[in-house]
Amino acid sequence: MATTIEKFDSSGGFSIGKTVIVDEDRNGKDLNTLEIKNSNYTDSNTTTYILRGINTSSLALDGVGTQIPIPNNTMNFVTGHIVAVNDAGVVFTSKLESAVYCDGAGAVSVMSTMETIIKDDIPSGQTWSITPVGATNRFSYSTIRAGTTSTIKWAVSTQVTTLEWA
């Protein structure tokens, strides 16, 4: 029996709970994460996240410490665009590019990382640092603040490209 398939259409965009997530111009809005897949390669995807934290901490996706999920048996290319700022408006920005492997048991290893410093106005005597870290099926960044009692706010726009790697 023949079936006619109509194109999916919504004249005003799409929403969840009255919050627009795709507008009429095909722009995604107000999304927690965004996963992109190529239908020709189902063993890979790219997802974008925003991680945040204060002072010395493990950065998280939310207020309860949720980190980026990393599936078993995958090779991941993780790019983080980092900004840190204190109460006086002093700014540190950088980009971290990491190769991250997750084995069949969920052990996540940061294999290598390249850092590009974009702006470093950290006052003399203070240390603000950020490093990529892996945990069981999880990835995040660990931050350290030393030499000051000022509050340092961290935010990282993180893109994870995942490839199955059995």
C-alpha positions as a printed NumPy array, in Angstrom:
array([[ 0.   ,  0.   ,  0.   ],
       [ 1.43 ,  3.379, -1.018],
       [ 1.86 ,  6.105,  1.609],
       [ 2.203,  9.827,  1.005],
       [ 4.626, 11.427,  3.467],
       [ 4.074, 15.103,  4.187],
       [ 6.883, 17.446,  5.22 ],
       [ 7.009, 18.266,  8.912],
       [ 5.884, 21.862,  9.261],
       [ 5.035, 24.448, 11.895],
       [ 4.38 , 28.019, 10.841],
       [ 5.362, 29.578, 14.175],
       [ 8.256, 27.308, 15.159],
       [ 8.334, 24.579, 17.8  ],
       [ 8.127, 24.953, 21.564],
       [ 8.159, 23.018, 24.81 ],
       [ 6.075, 24.431, 27.635],
       [ 5.552, 27.666, 25.66 ],
       [ 9.327, 28.196, 25.319],
       [10.384, 28.415, 21.669],
       [13.164, 25.921, 20.865],
       [13.107, 26.274, 17.062],
       [11.89 , 29.555, 15.615],
       [10.317, 30.13 , 12.214],
       [13.762, 30.975, 10.77 ],
       [15.105, 27.504, 11.777],
       [17.245, 28.812, 14.652],
       [17.634, 26.618, 17.723],
       [17.066, 28.559, 20.951],
       [17.146, 27.944, 24.72 ],
       [18.604, 24.427, 24.452],
       [20.569, 22.729, 27.25 ],
       [22.761, 20.866, 24.765],
       [22.813, 20.431, 21.022],
       [23.784, 17.138, 19.378],
       [24.585, 17.001, 15.672],
       [24.81 , 13.708, 13.778],
       [25.577, 12.844, 10.179],
       [23.022, 10.259,  9.044],
       [25.744,  8.593,  6.934],
       [27.961,  7.969,  9.996],
       [25.832,  6.795, 12.89 ],
       [28.905,  6.004, 15.033],
       [29.763,  9.676, 15.632],
       [28.224, 12.923, 16.847],
       [29.08 , 16.405, 18.085],
       [27.48 , 17.91 , 21.176],
       [27.897, 21.38 , 22.66 ],
       [27.677, 22.068, 26.416],
       [28.169, 25.009, 28.793],
       [30.003, 24.278, 32.054],
       [30.232, 26.696, 34.987],
       [31.812, 26.948, 38.414],
       [33.301, 29.232, 41.049],
       [36.83 , 29.385, 42.499],
       [38.429, 25.946, 42.997],
       [35.943, 23.382, 41.715],
       [34.958, 20.834, 39.112],
       [32.901, 22.678, 36.512],
       [29.358, 21.398, 35.995],
       [26.38 , 21.57 , 33.643],
       [24.031, 22.479, 36.499],
       [23.894, 23.314, 40.216],
       [24.184, 19.686, 41.346],
       [27.543, 18.785, 39.754],
       [26.463, 17.028, 36.549],
       [29.41 , 16.559, 34.206],
       [29.617, 15.823, 30.475],
       [28.705, 12.17 , 29.742],
       [31.29 , 10.147, 27.783],
       [30.131,  6.774, 26.343],
       [32.183,  3.565, 26.597],
       [34.533,  2.616, 23.739],
       [34.844,  6.117, 22.283],
       [37.519,  8.545, 21.164],
       [36.486, 12.138, 21.86 ],
       [37.834, 15.463, 20.681],
       [36.957, 18.079, 23.289],
       [37.354, 21.816, 22.665],
       [36.683, 24.235, 25.501],
       [36.495, 28.018, 25.154],
       [37.19 , 29.327, 28.656],
       [36.517, 32.613, 30.396],
       [37.28 , 33.39 , 34.033],
       [36.587, 36.727, 35.709],
       [36.91 , 38.108, 39.237],
       [34.807, 40.739, 41.035],
       [37.126, 43.536, 39.825],
       [36.567, 42.54 , 36.182],
       [39.998, 40.971, 35.657],
       [39.7  , 38.461, 32.805],
       [41.459, 35.26 , 31.758],
       [40.432, 33.558, 28.497],
       [41.871, 30.516, 26.757],
       [41.046, 27.53 , 24.578],
       [41.794, 23.918, 25.544],
       [41.78 , 21.196, 22.877],
       [41.918, 17.661, 24.276],
       [41.922, 14.088, 23.007],
       [39.882, 11.979, 25.447],
       [39.526,  8.177, 25.352],
       [36.894,  6.113, 27.182],
       [37.502,  2.37 , 27.401],
       [34.947, -0.452, 27.62 ],
       [34.747, -0.174, 31.421],
       [34.043,  3.575, 31.328],
       [37.503,  4.748, 32.405],
       [38.075,  8.178, 30.844],
       [41.654,  9.218, 30.033],
       [42.745, 12.662, 28.879],
       [45.42 , 11.606, 26.372],
       [46.706, 15.071, 25.419],
       [45.757, 18.728, 25.67 ],
       [46.855, 21.85 , 23.848],
       [46.218, 25.237, 25.467],
       [45.982, 28.563, 23.672],
       [46.018, 31.617, 25.96 ],
       [43.864, 34.376, 24.518],
       [43.984, 36.938, 27.352],
       [45.833, 36.664, 30.666],
       [45.379, 39.616, 33.005],
       [45.722, 37.55 , 36.196],
       [47.332, 39.757, 38.869],
       [50.869, 38.988, 40.006],
       [50.916, 36.559, 42.938],
       [47.623, 34.933, 41.962],
       [47.104, 31.593, 40.247],
       [44.023, 30.757, 38.198],
       [44.325, 27.441, 36.405],
       [42.081, 25.006, 34.57 ],
       [42.773, 21.42 , 33.494],
       [40.654, 18.764, 31.777],
       [39.749, 15.752, 33.941],
       [38.06 , 12.416, 33.332],
       [36.034, 10.232, 35.681],
       [33.952,  7.119, 35.047],
       [31.985,  7.946, 31.884],
       [32.359, 11.666, 32.679],
       [34.445, 14.66 , 31.583],
       [34.881, 18.109, 33.097],
       [37.443, 20.756, 33.932],
       [39.063, 21.245, 37.311],
       [39.804, 24.836, 38.328],
       [42.175, 26.176, 40.971],
       [42.276, 29.645, 42.518],
       [45.249, 30.539, 44.729],
       [46.826, 33.708, 46.114],
       [43.517, 35.588, 46.449],
       [40.202, 35.529, 48.275],
       [38.377, 37.151, 45.329],
       [35.597, 35.12 , 43.76 ],
       [36.599, 33.752, 40.343],
       [33.69 , 32.795, 38.061],
       [34.47 , 30.206, 35.381],
       [32.448, 29.395, 32.232],
       [33.414, 27.011, 29.422],
       [31.633, 26.523, 26.116],
       [32.585, 22.915, 25.376],
       [32.221, 21.003, 22.11 ],
       [32.623, 17.208, 22.261],
       [33.006, 15.209, 19.043],
       [32.557, 11.513, 19.814],
       [33.614,  8.578, 17.608],
       [32.946,  4.921, 18.423],
       [36.329,  3.324, 19.008],
       [35.998, -0.367, 19.853]])
